[in-house]
Amino acid sequence: MMAWLEAAGIGVPTKAEWNAEVGKPVRIYDSEGSLIKLWQLIQ
């Protein structure tokens, strides 16, 4: 999903300290500036 968002021109900031043993969170903002948190599980 991160690649799709980046291809659409949406910035996808990531930080190593956000990563967890069970997954990787991504934080993006909508057009109104509201934070949207997405979570990708590590399998």
CYANA upper distance limits for C-alpha pairs under 8 A (distance plus 0.5 A):
  1 MET  CA      5 LEU  CA      6.75
  2 MET  CA      6 GLU  CA      6.66
  2 MET  CA     12 VAL  CA      7.38
  2 MET  CA     26 VAL  CA      8.49
  3 ALA  CA      7 ALA  CA      6.54
  4 TRP  CA      8 ALA  CA      6.77
  5 LEU  CA      9 GLY  CA      7.05
  5 LEU  CA     10 ILE  CA      5.77
  5 LEU  CA     11 GLY  CA      7.87
  5 LEU  CA     12 VAL  CA      7.76
  6 GLU  CA     10 ILE  CA      5.58
  6 GLU  CA     11 GLY  CA      6.53
  6 GLU  CA     12 VAL  CA      7.09
 10 ILE  CA     28 ILE  CA      8.34
 11 GLY  CA     28 ILE  CA      7.47
 12 VAL  CA     26 VAL  CA      7.29
 12 VAL  CA     27 ARG  CA      7.15
 12 VAL  CA     28 ILE  CA      6.40
 13 PRO  CA     26 VAL  CA      7.42
 13 PRO  CA     27 ARG  CA      6.99
 13 PRO  CA     28 ILE  CA      7.72
 14 THR  CA     18 TRP  CA      7.84
 14 THR  CA     25 PRO  CA      8.42
 14 THR  CA     26 VAL  CA      6.74
 14 THR  CA     27 ARG  CA      7.94
 15 LYS  CA     19 ASN  CA      7.80
 18 TRP  CA     24 LYS  CA      7.48
 18 TRP  CA     25 PRO  CA      6.94
 19 ASN  CA     23 GLY  CA      6.93
 19 ASN  CA     24 LYS  CA      5.32
 19 ASN  CA     25 PRO  CA      6.99
 20 ALA  CA     24 LYS  CA      6.67
 21 GLU  CA     42 ILE  CA      8.17
 22 VAL  CA     41 LEU  CA      6.43
 22 VAL  CA     42 ILE  CA      5.98
 22 VAL  CA     43 GLN  CA      8.41
 23 GLY  CA     39 TRP  CA      7.17
 23 GLY  CA     40 GLN  CA      5.90
 23 GLY  CA     41 LEU  CA      4.61
 23 GLY  CA     42 ILE  CA      5.28
 24 LYS  CA     39 TRP  CA      6.28
 24 LYS  CA     40 GLN  CA      5.63
 24 LYS  CA     41 LEU  CA      6.90
 24 LYS  CA     42 ILE  CA      7.75
 25 PRO  CA     37 LYS  CA      7.30
 25 PRO  CA     38 LEU  CA      6.11
 25 PRO  CA     39 TRP  CA      4.87
 25 PRO  CA     40 GLN  CA      6.66
 26 VAL  CA     37 LYS  CA      6.28
 26 VAL  CA     38 LEU  CA      5.59
 26 VAL  CA     39 TRP  CA      6.73
 26 VAL  CA     40 GLN  CA      8.44
 27 ARG  CA     35 LEU  CA      7.26
 27 ARG  CA     36 ILE  CA      6.27
 27 ARG  CA     37 LYS  CA      5.13
 27 ARG  CA     38 LEU  CA      6.82
 28 ILE  CA     35 LEU  CA      6.41
 28 ILE  CA     36 ILE  CA      5.75
 28 ILE  CA     37 LYS  CA      6.99
 29 TYR  CA     33 GLY  CA      5.77
 29 TYR  CA     34 SER  CA      5.80
 29 TYR  CA     35 LEU  CA      5.09
 29 TYR  CA     36 ILE  CA      6.16
 30 ASP  CA     34 SER  CA      5.94
 30 ASP  CA     35 LEU  CA      7.20
 30 ASP  CA     36 ILE  CA      7.55
